[in-house]
Amino acid sequence: MKLEIDIELRQGAFLLSARVASDARTLGLFGPSGSGKTSLLEVLAGWRTPDRGRLAVDGTTWFDAAARVEVPASRRRVGYVPQDLLLFPHWTVEQNLRGGSPRPGPGRDEAALRRAIEVLELEPFLARRPRDLSGGERQRVALARALSSGPSILLLDEPLAALDMALRRRLLSYLARVREAFDVPLVVVSHDPTEILALCEECVRLEAGRVVEHGPARRVLLAAARGAGTFENILRGRVVAGRGTQVELAPGVELAVAEGGLGGGEDVLVALRAEDVLVATGELPGISARNVLAADVTDVRLEGENAWVEVRIAPGVFATALLTPAAVSDLGLSSGRRVRLVVKAQSCRVLARSTAR
């Protein structure tokens, strides 16, 4: 996806001024409530018209104030999943997916619909009505409905915000499956950095209607986390066949997790809080922690009472440890220092099982 945004939109006293150029297939819009995330998503969908500027997707201009170009929402081929889902309560799940008709409605693609039902595991629910579904199941229906239109881009507005933690984890697994199973660019709005890290390659951080940072999701969200004093690493790996509690992060690098019931060869996302990562430079003669991983320090940043230590575990595999400045000084940590990371298996939370079906 090539996304080009340079717009201004005024809503009363609030001004959204956004300039973004991205080639990422998955893009996150991150920021606190009222920062303009949903407004920017609605500009992309064609639900709001900017006061000035230009918007283009994959070389096609959707809006250009100077040239008086505005492609209506109905012609943008956008799959949109809003926070309130907008399911028809008196229709069955299948009717909601098909627009009320036993056959695909206008803009519906039968192959895409069947694939969405399969990936999101909706077959058992097709005859039910939305009121008979859980919050996560309703979210899956809304997602399948958006995918069945054969969209050129999929927009998700806070897809997990209304769910409890258990349902968030389940739905995040389905979102990860969708990302792998469908060749559709994805834009996700969220105020939860873990969701953005799990789903997106790049991130745009908004504050008070303005873009304050844009780049690789980990870099952008780690910078934001330093101000908040907390960060959750997201590690991608594959369950080792025959050893369902071992996740291979890279060739020869395994991470033990406490969760059982994982299938060999299954792709998973593992969450690990920065404060749960211990750093050692000396011998570890006897230790109860299941994970001791060799790593190289790539960056150390001291901010007040916190020390953020970035390490490289393997090519493309990075983690952050949250220490104290005193610990950094005592250990002599600096860029290039060889260390070992000590992590309990119980601290490694399987966040999502992302295998596409």
Buried (B, 14 or more C-beta within 10 A) or exposed (E): BEBBBBBBBEEEEEBBBBBBEBEBBBBBBBBEEEBBBBBBBBBBBBBBEBEBBBBBBEEEBBBBBEEEEBBEBEEBBBBBBBBEBEBEEEBBBBBBBBBEEEEBEEEBBEEBBEBBBBBBBBEEBBEBBBEEBBBBBBBBBBBBBBBBBBBBBBBBBBBBEBBEEEBBBBBBBBBBBBBEBBEBBBBBBBBBBBBBBBBBBBBBBBBBBBBBBBBEBBBBBBBBBBEEBEBBBBBBBBBBEEEBBBBBBBEEBBBBBEBEEBEEEBBBBBBBBBBBBBBEEEEEEEEEBBBEBEBBBBBBBBEEEBBBBBBBBBEEBBBBBBBEBEBBEEBEBEEEBEBBBBBBBEBBBBBBBBBEE
